[in-house]
Amino acid sequence: MKNAYWKNIFTNWGKEESETVTIIKRIPIFANLNHKELEEVSKLLHDRIYKPDEYVFKRHAPGEGMFIIHSGIVNIIVGEASGNSQVLAELSNGDFFGEMALMEDEVRSAAALAQDHTRLLGFFRPDLEALIEINPSLGNKILQNLSKVVCTRLRKTNELLMENQLKKKNK
């Protein structure tokens, strides 16, 4: 009986973190979350595999959530599917995209297209909203981090626009 008691106390000691936690702890939206909080978030993620040339979502589709690339490559594209498209970004392992859909109920401004066999982890608005209800402190941390990510991306976009305007002006 004594051995069983000690075994129960030490059951979780030395337990390695899950593969999903290892991935999401590097994502800025989940920065500063402790291990328990990361485990809680990891239970909300949806795992899916995409085939080469399969759309994760199309432009103007309803925005439902963000995606984290577990493995593979995803291109973010704008334009027509008939060949007049432009690649805005090529993303790979550990990158994330679509995070604005966690904050607003708008359509997608670009499409996301898997380039090879790609495994994605989806984090969707209804799951975030449920998390906020159940654990407001954790939900608030995620929303604050999400706001920082959106602000950083907006700032970088503004810098690129200013650079492009200067180049046009100097021509």
Secondary structure, DSSP 8 states (H G I E B T S, - for coil): -HHHHHHHHTTTTT----HHHHHHTTSGGGTT--HHHHHHHHTT-EEEEE-TT-EEE-TTSB--EEEEEEESEEEEEEE-TTS-EEEEEEEETT-EE-GGGGT---B-SSEEEESSSEEEEEEEHHHHHHHHHH-HHHHHHHHHHHHHHHHHHHHHHHHHHHHHHHHHHT-
